[in-house]
Amino acid sequence: MPVPNSDDILAAEVRRLLETMPEARLPITYHQVAEALGLTPPRTIQRVARALETLMREDAAAGRPFIAALVVSRRGDLPGKGFFDLAVELGRFPADPARYAEAYRDAYRRAMAARG
């Protein structure tokens, strides 16, 4: 069995955070995830984004909704560009950027419902 690396450990911590975060506090920003996990600079947001990409790949492989949909950019109510790029790459979102917001809203609803 492979030994988890620091990226895998962080991804697992992010998943636990998102699964247990009170619904009223969601969506949460990348910065808020970093703060909640006590991450310190440098590159805290990049580390969170990389962990979320790991979770997206895991969720796609397992046929689960993207739990990463619960994390949004501070600049708005949508995730960052990397979320959409990977969602398209994984075959979960349409390639047309004009349809991203609608696809995201559906992904968010599915992620919330999957939290139980």
N, C-alpha and C positions, 0 to 999 in steps of 0.2 A: 504494500500500500504506500503510495507516495506521501511524503511529508509535506504538509501545507506550507506554502510560502507566505510572505507578509501580505501580498495582494489577495491571496485566497482567504486569509484570516480577516482582513479588512472587509472583503466582500461579505463574509458570513456575519460580521458585526453590523454592516449596513442592512443586510436582510433582516436580522433580528430587530434592529431599530424600527424599520419600516413596518414590520409585522406587529409590533407592540405599541407603536405610536398611537395616542388617542385620535380617533377619527376627526375630531374638531381641530386638530393641529395640522391636518393634511390638506393640501399638499405642503411639503416642506422644501426649503431651498437647499441648494448644494452647500452653501455657507452654514446653514443651520445643522445639516448633517455633520459637517466637519466639527462644528462646535459641540454638538451632542456627544460625539465620539472622542472629544478631547484631542483632536488632531492639532498639531502645531506646524507653523510654516517651516520650511518652504513647501510650495506646491500642494497645499491642502485641497484646493478645489480640483486640481488635476487627479489627485489620488482618489477623491470621492468619485469623480467621473469614470476613472478606470475601474473602480469597484462596481459601479453601476453597469458598465459594459459587461463585466464578468457575469453579473446577475442576469442581464438580458440574454446572454448566450446560454446560461444554465436554464433559464425559463423557456427559451425557444426550444432547446433540446428536449425538455421535459413536457412540452405542450402546455405550459402554464402561462397565465397572463404576465405581462412585464411588471414586476413590482417596482422597477425603476421609474415607471410612469408616475409614481407618487412624489417624485422630486422634480422641482421646477427651477428655472433661472430666476435670479433676483430681479431681472429686468422685465419680467412679465409673468404670465400664468402658464407658460409652456416650458418644457425642458429645453436644454441647449441643443444646438445643431447636431452634435455628435449622437444624441439619442435618436434623432430622426434618420440620420445616415445609417446607423446600425440597424434600426428597425426595418428600413428598406432592404439593406443587405441580407437580413435574416428572413426576408419574405413576409414580414408581418404588416408592413405599411406600403401604401401605393407609392410609386416613384414620383408622382406629381406633387410638388410642394404645395400646390393650392389645396390639396386634400389632407395635409398634415394635421391641421387643427381638429378637424372632424375625427380623424383616425386616433388622435391623441385623446380626445374626450372619451371615445369608446374604450381605449386602452386603460384610461384612468378608472372608469366605471368598473371594468372587469377586474382590475387589480384590487379595488376596494372590496368588491364582492368576494374575491378569493381569500381575503384576509379572514373571513368568517366572522 
